[in-house]
Amino acid sequence: MRTRTLAGLLFLVVFTFFACSQEQPVEPQFGQEQPATLAKKSAEETAIQNMLDNVNAQLAAAGKDYVAAVVEYITPEDSDEIGRTVFFRNLGNKQLGHHFVPLDSRRAWSGPGSAITWINDTADGATSSGLTAATTAAAIRSAMATWEGVTCSTIPLNDLGDINFDLGVVQFLLGFGGVNGLAADITHAGFLPGAFFDAIVPGGSTFILGVTFTFIFVSGPDPTDIDNNGKLDTAFREIYYNDNFNWVINQNIPGFPDFDVETVALHEAGHGLSQAHFGTAFRDAGSGKLHFSPRAVMNAAYSGIQQSIAESDNGGHCSIWAHWPNN
């Protein structure tokens, strides 16, 4: 069991898509940022974009028709990270929206029909904090079932099952196993060592809890929007969890930095299904406690166990998926 040294609450720092009910990201507001904080953010943004340059150069050399466009990650409170939006620097028109296209033949890994497929990598499914791959898989599957259960949407989430094979394009290109190939629209790529997160941004092993990568299709250097809906065409998404943290199941002990797998997976799966953050964040001047209005799964912070979606989460999901596959 890992020694518990991290603070409890998390900021969800976003390199994000579009907001739930609008075409703009909703980021936490914490007041005026200091010059040192802004300089740190600028340095981190540069490091992340350099990482994306490296990933996308390798994809281009391999003749792929997609690029890594957006990265989003969550951090512990004591890291002094603040939510923001960063895009890969060569996105052309820099549109904010990214969404799957129904019946997109380029997504051959989805198979026939209009389902969104997802898969779970159990080769990296066990955690150093003692959870087995079967245990984390069950929590992730429960999170995916929650989104599929939203009644306004007829989108089928096609569960391709647990695979004891080391998936992950990003980890492959950064030198941490994986494979430069695809198996699903959304891949839960497992719990990776801290060094993987340091490769995303220096020191990331200490402040990135989980990360989601969005890949979009390109034609030559330009992003595509083949259905002309004003959103760039999502190719696939990959979710990674940081094994440098203490992961638990259905446990919420005040004062201890334990992170519930299903809660984080539910939030990240929301991003995987094109939903962004929602709500306004503020701190109590006296206690320093972080509050969200309204509290929801898609808030930009981890605030304890949340395994059921709130009204705002439902509304955001329905605004995206209610008319699928008439996108």
C-alpha positions in Angstrom: 0.0 0.0 0.0 1.4 3.4 -1.0 2.1 5.9 1.8 -0.6 8.5 1.8 1.0 12.0 1.3 -1.3 13.8 -1.2 -4.1 16.3 -0.3 -7.7 15.3 -0.7 -9.5 17.4 -3.2 -8.5 17.5 -6.9 -8.6 20.2 -9.5 -9.7 18.9 -12.9 -7.3 20.7 -15.2 -8.6 20.5 -18.7 -7.3 20.4 -22.1 -10.9 20.2 -23.1 -13.5 19.8 -25.8 -16.7 21.9 -25.9 -19.0 22.6 -22.9 -22.0 20.5 -22.1 -24.7 22.9 -23.3 -22.6 25.4 -25.2 -19.6 25.5 -27.5 -17.2 27.0 -25.0 -15.2 25.2 -22.2 -16.2 26.0 -18.7 -13.2 26.3 -16.5 -12.9 26.8 -12.7 -12.5 30.4 -11.5 -10.1 30.9 -8.6 -9.5 34.6 -8.8 -6.5 36.6 -10.1 -3.6 34.5 -11.0 -0.1 35.5 -10.0 2.8 36.1 -12.5 4.6 33.0 -11.1 1.5 30.8 -11.7 1.1 32.2 -15.2 4.7 31.5 -16.0 4.4 27.9 -14.7 1.3 27.4 -16.8 3.1 28.7 -19.9 6.1 26.4 -19.3 3.8 23.4 -18.8 1.8 24.3 -22.0 5.0 24.4 -24.0 6.1 21.0 -22.6 2.8 19.4 -23.5 2.8 20.9 -27.0 6.3 19.6 -27.5 5.1 16.2 -26.4 2.2 16.4 -28.9 4.6 17.5 -31.6 6.6 14.3 -30.9 3.6 12.1 -31.0 2.1 13.6 -34.1 5.4 13.6 -36.0 5.6 9.8 -35.4 2.0 9.4 -36.5 2.7 11.4 -39.7 5.8 9.3 -40.4 3.6 6.2 -40.1 1.1 7.6 -42.6 -1.8 7.9 -40.1 -4.7 10.1 -40.9 -5.2 11.3 -37.3 -3.4 13.5 -34.8 -3.5 14.0 -31.1 -5.4 17.2 -30.7 -6.4 17.7 -27.0 -5.1 16.5 -23.6 -7.0 16.8 -20.3 -5.8 15.9 -16.8 -6.7 16.2 -13.2 -4.4 17.2 -10.3 -4.3 17.2 -6.5 -5.1 20.5 -4.7 -1.7 21.0 -3.4 -0.1 21.1 -6.8 -1.3 24.7 -7.4 -2.5 23.8 -10.9 -5.4 25.8 -12.3 -7.8 24.8 -15.0 -7.1 25.9 -18.6 -7.6 24.9 -22.2 -4.7 24.0 -24.5 -4.8 22.9 -28.2 -2.3 21.3 -30.4 -0.7 24.3 -32.1 -1.3 23.2 -35.7 -5.1 22.7 -35.6 -5.8 25.2 -38.4 -9.2 26.7 -37.6 -8.8 25.9 -33.9 -12.5 24.8 -33.5 -13.3 23.8 -30.0 -15.8 21.0 -30.7 -14.7 17.4 -31.3 -17.3 14.7 -31.9 -17.7 11.2 -33.4 -19.3 11.1 -36.9 -22.0 8.4 -37.3 -21.2 5.6 -39.7 -17.7 7.1 -40.2 -15.9 4.5 -42.4 -12.5 5.8 -41.2 -13.3 4.4 -37.8 -12.9 0.8 -39.0 -12.3 -0.4 -35.5 -15.9 0.4 -34.7 -17.3 -2.1 -37.1 -20.6 -1.8 -38.8 -23.5 0.3 -37.4 -23.6 3.5 -35.4 -22.3 2.2 -32.0 -19.5 3.8 -30.1 -17.2 1.0 -29.1 -15.0 0.8 -26.0 -12.5 -1.6 -24.6 -10.6 -2.0 -21.3 -6.9 -3.0 -21.1 -6.5 -5.3 -18.2 -2.8 -5.9 -18.9 -2.3 -2.6 -17.1 -5.4 -2.9 -14.9 -3.9 -3.7 -11.5 -2.8 -0.9 -9.2 0.2 -0.6 -6.9 -2.3 0.3 -4.1 -3.6 -3.3 -4.2 -6.6 -3.4 -6.6 -6.7 -6.3 -9.1 -7.3 -5.8 -12.8 -10.7 -7.5 -12.3 -11.7 -5.0 -9.6 -10.8 -1.9 -11.6 -12.4 -3.4 -14.7 -15.7 -3.8 -12.8 -15.6 -0.2 -11.7 -14.9 1.1 -15.2 -17.7 -1.1 -16.6 -20.1 0.3 -14.1 -19.2 3.9 -15.1 -19.7 3.1 -18.8 -23.1 1.5 -18.0 -24.2 4.7 -16.2 -23.7 6.8 -19.3 -25.3 4.2 -21.5 -28.3 4.2 -19.2 -29.2 7.9 -19.9 -32.7 7.6 -21.3 -32.7 10.5 -23.7 -30.1 8.8 -25.9 -30.3 5.7 -28.1 -26.5 5.6 -28.6 -25.3 2.0 -28.1 -22.0 1.8 -26.2 -20.6 -1.5 -27.6 -18.5 -3.1 -24.8 -15.7 -5.0 -26.5 -14.8 -6.5 -23.2 -11.6 -6.7 -21.1 -8.5 -7.6 -23.1 -5.3 -8.8 -21.4 -3.2 -7.0 -24.0 -1.2 -3.8 -23.6 -3.2 -1.3 -25.6 -2.4 2.4 -26.1 -1.1 4.5 -28.9 0.1 7.3 -26.8 2.1 5.1 -24.4 3.6 3.3 -27.4 4.8 6.5 -29.0 6.2 7.7 -25.7 8.0 4.4 -25.1 5.8 2.8 -22.4 4.5 -0.3 -24.0 1.2 -0.2 -25.8 0.8 -0.6 -29.5 0.5 1.7 -32.5 -2.9 0.3 -33.5 -6.5 0.7 -32.5 -9.2 -1.5 -31.1 -12.1 0.8 -30.2 -13.4 4.3 -30.2 -12.7 4.7 -26.4 -9.9 2.8 -24.8 -9.4 2.7 -21.0 -5.7 2.0 -21.4 -4.9 1.2 -17.7 -2.9 2.3 -14.8 0.6 3.4 -15.9 3.7 4.3 -13.9 4.5 7.8 -12.9 7.2 8.1 -15.5 4.6 8.0 -18.3 3.0 11.1 -16.8 6.4 12.8 -16.5 6.7 12.2 -20.2 3.5 14.2 -20.7 4.8 17.2 -18.7 7.8 17.4 -16.3 6.7 16.4 -12.8 3.4 15.1 -14.1 3.8 11.9 -12.0 3.1 14.1 -8.9 0.1 16.0 -10.1 -1.7 14.2 -12.9 -4.3 11.8 -11.6 -5.7 10.7 -14.9 -5.5 11.9 -18.5 -7.6 11.7 -21.6 -6.2 12.1 -25.1 -8.5 13.1 -28.0 -7.4 12.3 -31.5 -9.0 13.9 -34.6 -8.9 13.0 -38.3 -6.9 15.1 -40.7 -6.7 15.3 -44.4 -3.1 16.4 -45.1 -2.4 19.1 -42.5 -6.0 20.1 -42.0 -8.6 18.8 -39.5 -11.8 17.4 -41.1 -15.5 18.0 -40.5 -17.1 15.7 -43.0 -20.6 16.0 -41.7 -20.4 19.8 -41.6 -21.7 20.1 -38.0 -19.0 22.6 -36.9 -17.2 20.1 -34.9 -13.9 18.4 -35.8 -14.2 14.7 -36.4 -13.0 12.6 -33.5 -11.0 9.5 -34.4 -10.7 7.9 -31.0 -9.9 8.7 -27.4 -7.6 7.1 -24.8 -7.8 7.3 -21.0 -4.9 6.6 -18.7 -4.8 6.5 -14.9 -1.7 7.3 -12.8 -0.5 4.4 -10.7 1.4 6.8 -8.5 -1.8 7.6 -6.6 -3.8 5.5 -4.1 -6.8 4.0 -5.9 -9.8 2.6 -3.9 -13.3 1.2 -4.5 -16.3 2.9 -2.8 -14.1 4.4 -0.1 -14.2 8.0 1.0 -12.3 8.6 4.2 -12.0 12.4 5.0 -8.4 13.5 5.2 -6.9 10.7 3.1 -5.9 11.0 -0.5 -7.8 8.0 -1.8 -9.4 8.2 -5.2 -12.4 6.1 -6.2 -11.9 4.4 -9.5 -15.5 4.5 -10.6 -15.9 8.2 -9.9 -12.9 9.1 -11.9 -13.8 6.7 -14.7 -17.3 8.1 -14.9 -15.9 11.6 -15.3 -13.3 10.6 -17.9 -15.9 8.5 -19.8 -17.9 11.7 -20.0 -15.0 13.3 -21.8 -14.7 10.2 -23.9 -18.3 10.8 -25.0 -17.5 14.4 -26.0 -18.8 16.1 -22.9 -16.7 18.9 -21.3 -16.6 20.4 -17.8 -19.6 22.1 -16.2 -20.1 24.4 -13.2 -18.3 27.2 -11.5 -15.6 26.6 -8.9 -14.9 28.8 -5.9 -13.0 28.5 -2.6 -14.3 29.4 0.8 -12.2 32.3 2.0 -11.9 30.9 5.5 -11.5 27.2 5.2 -10.1 27.1 1.7 -12.6 24.3 0.8 -13.4 24.0 -2.9 -17.0 24.3 -3.9 -18.9 23.8 -7.2 -22.2 25.2 -8.3 -23.8 22.9 -9.2 -22.1 19.8 -8.0 -21.9 17.2 -10.8 -19.8 14.4 -12.2 -18.6 16.8 -14.9 -17.4 19.4 -12.5 -13.8 20.4 -13.0 -12.7 18.7 -9.7 -12.8 15.5 -7.7 -14.9 16.2 -4.7 -15.4 12.7 -3.3 -17.4 9.7 -4.6 -19.9 10.5 -7.4 -21.2 7.4 -9.1 -24.5 8.8 -10.4 -24.9 11.6 -12.9 -26.6 14.9 -11.9 -29.2 16.9 -13.9 -26.5 19.0 -15.5 -24.5 15.9 -16.6 -27.7 14.4 -18.1 -28.4 17.7 -19.9 -24.9 17.8 -21.3 -25.0 14.2 -22.5 -28.5 14.7 -24.1 -27.4 17.8 -25.9 -24.8 15.8 -27.7 -26.3 12.4 -28.2 -30.1 12.7 -28.1 -30.4 12.7 -31.9 -27.7 10.2 -32.7 -27.1 8.9 -35.4 -28.7 12.0 -36.9 -25.7 14.0 -35.7 
